[in-house]
């Protein structure tokens, strides 16, 4: 059995919206499209992990830089995450570099 030492840090919807300069309705839409991860409490209010701010920054850059719609952004984010996982696994499996000669 394990007991957390502290409650996890979570951000309210309005806090995330204010920090990122986005309308709360857009954040709700991004959660519905599975672009952003959030949890709902017993009253149905959305709560976000602090790292969501980084994801929102990526969403904003993809939208502004490439003009992707939100469904396209979800696919790109999923692919970027998968590439990161594969690169991490590749580095883990690669033997240490040794000089030749």
N, C-alpha and C positions, 0 to 999 in steps of 0.2 A: 504494500500500500504506500502511495506517495502523497505528500501534502505540499501544495505550492506555498512558497514563502510569501508571495505577494500576488494580488490579483493581476491578471494581464492588463497591460495598458491598452485601452481602446479609445477611439475617437468617435464622437457623435457626428451624425450626418451634417449638421449645421457647422460644426467646427471644420470638417474637411472641406465643405463648400467654401467657407470663408477663406481658409488657408490657400486653396487652389484657385480661387476666383471663378468658381463654377456654380451654376444654379443647382440647388438641391434636386430638382426634378430631373436634370440631366444625370446626376449621380445615380438616382434611382433607376433611370433607364439603363445606364451602364451596368448596374448590378443585375437587372433583368436580362440583359444580353450576355451575362457572364463575362463581361470585360473586367469588372472589378469584383473582388471577394468582399463579402460583408456577412455579418451575423445579425439575426433579429433577436431582440429580447422578448420577454413574455408579452409586452404591450405592442410588439410589432415594429418597434423603432430600430433603425439600422445603426450598427456599430462597425467601425473599421479598425483594422490593425494600423499602426503608424506607418508601415511600409507602403500603404496604399497611395501615399503622396508621391512616391517615386513612380508607381505605375501610372498615376494620373499625368505626371510629367511626360511619360513616354506616349500616352494617348494623345496629349496635346501636341507633341512634336510630330507624331505620325499624321494627325489630322491637318495641321498647318503645313507641314513640309511636303507631304505626299497627297494630300486631299482625299485620303481614304475615308470611306463611311465607317460607322462604328462596328458593323459586322466584319468588315475587312480588317479593321484594327484588331479585333479579337483574334482573328486567324494569325495575323502577323505577330502579335504578342505570344501566342501559343507556340509558334514556330521559333521565335527568338528564345523562349524559355527552353524548348527542346534542344536547340543548338547548344545553349549553355550547359545543359545536362550532359550532352554527348562530349563536349570539349573537356568537361571536368572528368568524366569517366576515362577519356583518352589519356589525359595527363596522369591520372592515377595508375593506369596500366602500363604506361611507357616506362621502360627501364631508365635508370639514371644515365645521363650522358657521360660517356667515357671517351677521352681523346684517343685517336688512332695514331699509329706510327711508332 
